[in-house]
């Protein structure tokens, strides 16, 4: 068996040696291409989440924490993260972005208020304002544009945007446009751990789906500017 293996390896060496130079160059190029591709894939598996996550917590104290809309699970984590800023005294108020009404025409703010009072108590719930968005708002940029008048109405000059950790890189790029629209407003981004994006992301179907979708949106936002 060992002799047969040695004979096969010798035949492979002889075949490679007698290959035309052009064929050997193509083979080497393919080997290098495969190696580079394998390294890129490995880097994405190990550090891919760093492309999406850009935590930028506020330095001490801000006027308000802005909670962006998300999935049911993600929204629960975002609200809890913002409420924690209220408890710590890192934010005076909280602005919760919500749709104007549900699919069935029900007003959302009263339902959200009841949820906050039930889970965090009436004192903290009283420090929450609501930014209602219309049915035509379906992107982070449109949500920012819809909430900006509410932020200016309250005369907030420092805000922290609270969102899921995988959304921080893209949300940060978009929300820092607020400072360009109104130089008096300073913006920070704080990400919260989202149960729908467990690590390592490539071992979980939902995480992988979020990674691909969010990466595509991030690159699109970079190319569109």
NUKEFI-516238 format. One record per atom (N, C-alpha, C, O, CB): x negated, y, z negated. Coordinates in steps of 0.1 Angstrom, whole numbers, plus 5000, padded with zeros to 4 digits. Each point is the difference from the previous one (the first is absolute). Glycine has a CB too. Layout:
! residues N
XYZ...
END
This chain:
! residues 225
499249885000500850125000499150135000500350095007501549784981497150125004499150124999499350025014499850115004499949854971500049935031499350015013501050065011499550075008499049734986502750165005501050055009500250154998500150085010501149704991498850274987500150144997498850085005500250115006501249834974497450005018498850075005500050015015499550095006499349834974501749975027500150005014500950115005499750075010499849684990501750274994500950105004499450144998500250085009501749774984497450174996499450144998498950025010499950115005500649884971498849915028498950015010500650045013499550085008499149764980502650095015500750035013500550145000499950075011500749694991499950294987500450144999498950105002500250105007501649834978497050045009498950095002499550005015499750105005499649864971500749925030499649995014501050075009499650075009499349714986502450215002501050075008499850154999500150075010501549744987498250244991499850144998498850055007499950115005501349884973497749935021498750045006500150015015499550105006499349794975502050025025500150005015501250095005500250015012498949774988501550294991501150105004499450115007498950054997502549884984499250135029499550125007499950124990500850004990500349925031498050174981499850114991501350084998500350054989497349965018503150015004501350084999501049934991500650074992499050025031500449784977501049924992499550014985500950014991499649845028498250144979499550014986500350144994500350014989497949835017501650275003500450134995501450014996500450074990497850035025502749844993501450014997500349924987500850054992499749975033498949874974500249924988499550084987500750004990499049795024499150274987499550084989501050114997500350034988497349925018502950125004501050114998501249954993500650074992498550045029501449774983501249954994499849964985500850024992499949895030498150044975499649974986500050124992500550014989498249805019500750304997499950134993501450064998500350054990497449995019503149955002501450054999500849934990500750064992499250005032499949814975500849924990499550034986500850014991499549815026498450204981499450034987500550144995500450014989497649865017502050235003500550134997501450004996500550064991497850045024502549834993501549984997500249944987500950044992499649945032498749924973500249934987499650094988500750004990498849785021499550304991499650104989501150104998500350044989497249935017503050085005501150104999501249944993500650074991498650045030501249774983501249944993499749984985500950024992499749865030498250084975499649984986500150134992500550004989498049815018501050304999500150134994501450044997500350064990497550005021503149914999501450044998500649924989500850054992499450005033499449824974500649924989499650054987500749994990499349815026498750244983499450034987500350154996500350034988498049805016501750265005500150144997501150085008500050125000497649874994503249935013501050065008501050104993500450105006499449705008500550164973500950084993499550144997500850104998500149704992497750225011499450134997500450105012499950124998498249774989502350055024500450095011501350074997500350115005498549745011502050084976501450054997500150084987500850094999500149725014498250154978500150054986499150124998498849985002501949794990499850345004499250124997500550074988500750115001498749925024500449924963500550064988499450134997498750015000501849764991500250335006499550144997500950064989500750095002498549945022500649914964500950054989499750144996498950055002501249724989500950305004499850154997499050024988499949914991502550135017496950074992499150024989500650064988499950124997498449925020502449884976500650054987501550025001500849924996497150184999502650025010501450034999500550075013499350075007500449964969501549935028500750065012501450044996500549964990498149905026502050224993501350054997501049885002501050004993498450235015500449695002501049905003499449885007499050015007502750164995498949714996499749875006501149985011501149994997497649924982500850075033501049975011500049865003499049945004500650295006501549704989500249865003500649985014501150045003499149914972499049985034500549985013500949885001499949914991498050195018502949895001500949895002499249885005499050015007502950154997498649724992499449875004501149894999501250024999496550064994501849805008500849884998500550004986499650074991499249805027502250044979500549994986499049974990499950064990502349875020496949974993499049964991498950114999499650044989500849725017499250305005499050105000500550134993499350064993499849855028502250124981500650124994500049994985499750094992501749955028498949844975500049974985498650034994499950064990501949775013497150125004498750024996499650155000499350054992500149725016501050305003499750145002500650094989499450094994500449875031501550014972500750084990499449974986499850104993502349885020497549904984499449974987498750074999499650054989501549735011498150235011498750075000500250154998499250064992499949775023501950234991500250144998500550034986499650104994500949925030500449904971500550024986498949994990500050074990502249835017496850014996498949994991499250135000499450044989500549715016500050325006499350135000500850104992499450094993499749865030502250044977500850094991499749974985499950094992501949925026498249864979499749964986498750054995499850044989501649765015497650195005498650044997499850154999499050054995500249745015501850284995499950155001499250045011499650125001500649894975499549905034499250045012500950085010499450075009499149734987502850195003500950075009501250054991500549934991498849935029501150264984501150064993501449955004500949974993497750235004501549785017501249965006499849895009498849975004502150264994500149715007499949895010501150035011501250024997497949814985500550165030500950015011500249875007499049945006500350304997501849704997500349875005500750025014501150055001499149854976499150055033500550015014501049895002499749884998498250225011503449944995501049905001500950035013500050125004500149844971500549945031500950035011501250084995500349994988499049805024501350294996501250074996501149914996500750034990498750165025500849704992501049914996499749865004499149985008502650204994499049724992499749865004500649965013500750095006499249864969500049935029500649955012501550015000500750025010497449834993502550154985501450004998500650144996501150014996498749754997499350345009500550144997499950044986500650104996500949875023497949954972499950034986498950104998498949985005502049804989499350324998498950104996498949934992500449944990501350255011497149825002498949934994499650074987499849934990499450005032500650204977499550064987500749964987499349974991500150225023502049804986500649954987499649864996499849974989502150185016498049775005499649864998498549994995499749934991501949995027497650164988498550014996499950054986499249964992500150075032501550074973500050064987500349904989499449994990501250245020500549694993500449904990498949904998499849954989502650085018496949935004498949905000498950064991499549924992501149995031499050214979498950064992500450014985499249974992500150165028501949914977500450014986500049864993499749994989501750215017499149705002500149874994498649934998499849934990502450055022496950054997498649944999499050084993499049944994501649945027499550254979499050094994500550094989499250074994499649915028502550034976500550084990500550145006499450045010499149844973502450185010500650135005499050125000500150085009502149844983496850084999499150114999499150005013499850115006500249884969499449905028499249995012500850025013499650075009498849784979502850095012500950025012500450145002500250045012500749734984499250314994500350145001498950085007500250125004501249864975497449975021498950075007499849965014499050035006499949984972502149925028500049955014500950085008501250024997498249754996500150285019500850075010500149915012499249905001500150334991501649795017500249925011499950085013500550115002501049744985497750095022499850065013500849915010499549895003498250214991503449955011500849915009499650025015499750115004502249914980498049875023499650005014501149955008500849924996496850044998502550095018501149965009499749875008498949954998501650295004500549715005499849875007499050015011499549895005502850064990497350175010499050015011498649994995499150005008502550145004498249864975498649994994499649855000500649924992499850294994498749755022499549865000498549995001499549905005502750045006497150164984498549995000499550084988500750094995499249885031498850014971499450074989499950155003500250084991498549715003501050245018499950145004501350074999500150114995498149835021502950004989501350064999500550014985500750104997499849815026499150004969500450004986499350124993500550074992499849685008498450275004499250114994500750145005500150094991497849775009502550155012500650125005501350024993500450124998498549855024501949924975501350024994499850044985500950074994500149765022498050124977499850034986499350144997500150054989499849705008499450305013499250124998500950124995499650074991498849855027502850104988500850114995500449994986500150104992500849925031499349854972500349984986498950034991500150064989501549765018497250154998498750034992499850154999499750054989499349735019501350295003499850145000501150074991499750104994499249895029502349954978501150064992499750004985500450094993501249835025497749974977499749994986498750074997499650014988501549775012498250285010498850084998498949914994499250054992502150165005498649665007499049924995498750035008500050015012501649814982497350194999498750045007499049885000499050015006501450234987499949664999499149885000500949884999500949994991497250144998501749775020500849885000499249885003498950015006503050125003498549764986499449875003501149915006501149994995497250034986501349935031500949915007499849864996498949955001501150215019501049774975499949874995500649905010501250025004498950064972499149835028500549905010499349874998499149994991501450205026499849714991499449874999498550015004499750085009502549804996496950044989498650015002499749995015499150075005500449844972501150005030499749975014500450125009499650015012500649754984500650334999500550115008499350134997500250115006502049794993496850104992499350124995499250075011500050125001500049794976499350015031499150065010500850095010499750115003498749704994502650135008500850065011500850124993500150115006500049675008500650194975500850104993499150124996500450125001501249714991497250145004499150114996499750105012500050124998499049734985500750095028499750085012501250095004499950115004498549715004502850124991501250075004500350114989500350125004500649685008499150164976500450104989499150114998500350104994500949714995497550175015499150124998500350115010499450114999498849734993502650135018500550105009500850114992500150115005499949725014500550134969500850094992499150124997500550125000501049704991497350165005499150114996499750095012499750124998499349734985501150105029499850095012501350085002499950115005498549725005502750114988501350075002500250104989500550115002500449705009498750164977500150094988498749994992499849914992502750075007496550115003498749994994500150014984499049974994500050135026502149944975500250014985500249864994500049994988500950245015499449675005500449874995498849915001499449985011503050054995497249904983498949905001500649874998501049974993497450194997501049745018500649875001499049894996498850015004502850075014498849824974499249884997500949885003501250015001497450114981500749775020500749875002499749904990498849984996501250075029501049884970499749904990500849875004501250005003498550174979499649725020500649885004500349914988499349994990499550025031502349914980500349914990500049865006500249985012501350184976498249745004499949865005501449965004501050004992497149954993502050005028501349965005500149855000499149935006501050285009500949734978500149855000500149945014499749885001501450154977499350055032500149945013498650005007499949955012502550134990496549974992498750005006499049944990499050074996501650145018499649674982499049934992498749985007499949995012502049904975497050095005498749985005499649854997500449954990499050305007499749705012499650055013501150005010500849915001496950014994502450195013501250025008500149905011501249975004498550274992499249695008500149915011500549864996500249915008498050215003502049864976500549874995501550004998500649904997497350074992502850155013501450014998500750055013499550105006500149944969501449905029500750035013500550154999499750075010501049694993499950284986500550144999498950105000500150105007501949814981496950065005498950095000499450015014499650125004499949824972500349955031499450015013500950085010499550075008499449714988502450205002501050085009499850154997500050085009501649724991498450234987499850144996498750065005499950115005501549854975497549965019498750055004500050035015499550105004499449764978501650055026500150025015500850125003499650095008500149664996501550264990500950115003499550134996500050105008501949754989497550164991499550134994498750045008499850125002501249824975498249965026498850035008500350065014499450105004499449724984502250125018500550055013500550154999499750085008500949694999500250254982500550144998498950104997500050115005502149794987496950055000498950094997499250045012499750125002500149774976499850015031499350035012500850095010499550085006499349704991502550195003500950085009500050154995499950095008501549714997498650224981500050134995498750075003500050125002501649814980497350005018498750065003499950045015499550105004499549764978501550055027499950035014501050105005499850075009499549704994501850244989501150105004499650144997500650105005501149734992497350194995499650144996498950065009499650114998501049834978
END
